Amino acid sequence: MRRLMSICVLFGALLVILMNTGCVSYFKRKECEATNWFEYGHRVAMEGRRLSGDQFVSGCRKVEAEFSETDLDRGFKGGMAKYCLPQTVFELGKKGDFFAVEMCDGENPRLLQEKHKAGVGEYCLKSNGYTAGTVGRAYNKICPKEFEKDFLPEFRRGRKKYLNVVVLENEKKINDIEREILNLERERNMKSLEAQRLQIPTGAVVERRYDPMTGTVREQVVSQVSEDQTRKADDMRWQIQNIETKINSKRSEQVTLREENRKIQLEIVGLDEKEG
């Protein structure tokens, strides 16, 4: 008996795993099939990356999603043609982005590197530091050491402004979500009361039962919940469960936002210490 129970437990666990895996694969396929693959290929190239190492592409292939490899390839090649232009390379440096020179086969690597260096030189100016900090990206140590002394204090000042704005926006989102949760909880409580009301019998039937001990037939009035009530109560319980799922999802959003704010506050403290 114990062995049979163990087999049943293992089978049940395996079934749950298979169901979860199937759901994940289903939603992954939907995500893949909804993607504009020409634009995605173009974006990968403009980020200086190869398709062979892209996790999203490999994930879509793994779940056997239907998508256009032709569009992906055309988009990537179009992006590559633009990525390897001297003006594009200059703009990458000016935005504080690194440049993958190995992506540009057949181009003049020295020219491209010089253009990128010129762009980086403009990015790393003291006058650009504050603006670069407010863009929202952390410093990636792209500036030469001789520029950092003047650039970094301004960058940190801009970065702190950006981070403080994000904290305030996250706090607003957390409060907005809390109001949504309160509304959902009110709706859930109302439906719970309604579900309880539907369990109250609205009719009665008379049951006749033979008592073998006395040889007599007894009549007993039995309360009865109608089939319509039962159906409505089941539907109400399903709605309540759906609301609970939404509430849990909202709580998870709040946890994520609070954790993000915690990390941001730590970064702000670190920036203050560097200024000190």
Secondary structure as the mmCIF struct_conf table of DSSP 4:
data_model
#
loop_
_struct_conf.conf_type_id
_struct_conf.id
_struct_conf.beg_label_comp_id
_struct_conf.beg_label_asym_id
_struct_conf.beg_label_seq_id
_struct_conf.end_label_comp_id
_struct_conf.end_label_asym_id
_struct_conf.end_label_seq_id
HELX_RH_AL_P HELX_RH_AL_P1 ARG A 2 GLU A 33
TURN_TY1_P TURN_TY1_P1 ALA A 34 ALA A 34
BEND BEND1 THR A 35 THR A 35
HELX_RH_AL_P HELX_RH_AL_P2 TRP A 37 MET A 46
TURN_TY1_P TURN_TY1_P2 GLU A 47 GLY A 48
HELX_RH_3T_P HELX_RH_3T_P1 LEU A 51 GLY A 53
HELX_RH_AL_P HELX_RH_AL_P3 GLN A 55 LYS A 62
TURN_TY1_P TURN_TY1_P3 VAL A 63 GLU A 64
HELX_RH_AL_P HELX_RH_AL_P4 GLU A 69 TYR A 83
TURN_TY1_P TURN_TY1_P4 CYS A 84 CYS A 84
BEND BEND2 LEU A 85 LEU A 85
HELX_RH_AL_P HELX_RH_AL_P5 PRO A 86 LYS A 94
TURN_TY1_P TURN_TY1_P5 LYS A 95 GLY A 96
HELX_RH_3T_P HELX_RH_3T_P2 VAL A 101 MET A 103
TURN_TY1_P TURN_TY1_P6 ASP A 105 GLY A 106
BEND BEND3 GLU A 107 GLU A 107
HELX_RH_AL_P HELX_RH_AL_P6 PRO A 109 TYR A 123
TURN_TY1_P TURN_TY1_P7 CYS A 124 CYS A 124
BEND BEND4 LEU A 125 LEU A 125
HELX_RH_AL_P HELX_RH_AL_P7 LYS A 126 THR A 134
TURN_TY1_P TURN_TY1_P8 VAL A 135 VAL A 135
BEND BEND5 GLY A 136 GLY A 136
HELX_LH_PP_P HELX_LH_PP_P1 ARG A 137 TYR A 139
BEND BEND6 LYS A 141 LYS A 141
BEND BEND7 CYS A 143 CYS A 143
HELX_RH_AL_P HELX_RH_AL_P8 LYS A 145 LEU A 198
TURN_TY1_P TURN_TY1_P9 GLN A 199 GLN A 199
BEND BEND8 ILE A 200 ILE A 200
STRN STRN1 GLY A 203 ASP A 211
TURN_TY1_P TURN_TY1_P10 PRO A 212 GLY A 215
STRN STRN2 THR A 216 GLN A 224
HELX_RH_AL_P HELX_RH_AL_P9 GLU A 227 GLU A 275
#
